[in-house]
Amino acid sequence: MFSTTTSLIKCVPTLTKQVSLRTVHSTKLAMAPIKVGDKLPAVDLFEDSPANKVNVCELTSGKKVVLFAVPGAFTPGCSKTHLPGYIQNADKMKSEGVAEIVCVSVNDPYVMGAWGNQHNTKGKVRMLADPSGSFIKALDLGTNLPPLGGFRSKRFSMVINDSTVEELNVEPDGTGLSCSLADKLKLKE
């Protein structure tokens, strides 16, 4: 007997042969990381509390947005270098046509809100939480970092224009501080 189930990728069935309720064979599609030219997935993130959902596609629709992701709020590299660079460059980026600057981390919205308050991000960088990692998983830009609690985001930055990725910078080791920094972005007019 064969049964069809739907995997996490919408409209892509997974065919499984079951014998006595045990899986004998399973075929799954391997996801490829998001790339330049791809549309963002329609995933909800959270700002300040679980009650305040922010849909990524709606947020980026019809405008230019810089989005960067970090492995964890309050971690040294994220707090001393990555986030401060975007705060310091926010006015310059906005004068170059960027409507929003967004920081994403696999954390809860309260942690992201507190981290943003500590760094005075209001009006400069929106701090969005991806508590279950669903956005990062949909981008296929996650990594396992047991010292930080397990599944986390790789460190990356992207320029998004009308929900489409225009530029993508993923740190080669997933956590370093080189190509994803604010001053490395090449904003197109």
Secondary structure, 3 states (H helix, E strand, C coil): CEEEEECCCCCCEEEEEEECCEEEEECCCCCCCCCCCCECCCCEEECCCCCCEEEHHHHHCCCEEEEEEECCCCCHHHHHHHHHHHHHHHHHHHHCCCCEEEEEECCCHHHHHHHHHHCCCCCCCEEEECCCCHHHHHHCCEEEEHHHCEEEECCEEEEEECCEEEEEEECCCCCCCCCCCHHHCCCCC
